[in-house]
Amino acid sequence: EALKALWVAAFPDIALEGCISEQWKEMGWQGPNPSTDF
């Protein structure tokens, strides 16, 4: 849920396609699953 909140804060007008999505790369994460960067 925290990652979803981060997405909404950064991109309020763009819906997140899913918890695992290529969209995360636009935010700077290394891959489509941001939890693997921790």
N, C-alpha and C positions, 0 to 999 in steps of 0.2 A: 504494500500500500504506500509506503514511503516513496518508492520509485515512481509510482503513478502520480503522486502529489508533486514530485519534482518536475515531471513532464508537464503537468498542467500549469505549473508556475512559469516554466520556461517557454512553453508554446500554448498559450491559452486558447488560441483559435484553431489548433490542429489536433484532431482526435487521434489518440494512440491506437494503433491497429491491434495491439496485443502485448502481453507481458514480454514475449519474445518477438522482436520485430526489428527489421533493418533500420527503422526510424531512430533507434537509440544511437546509431553511429553519427547521426546529425548533431547529437548533443555532446559527442566526444568519446563515447564508450567504444571499446575496441571491437566489440561484436554485437550480434543481435540480442544477446542475453546479458544484460548489465550485471547480473549477480555473479557472473564468472570473473568480473574485474576486481572483486574484493579479495 
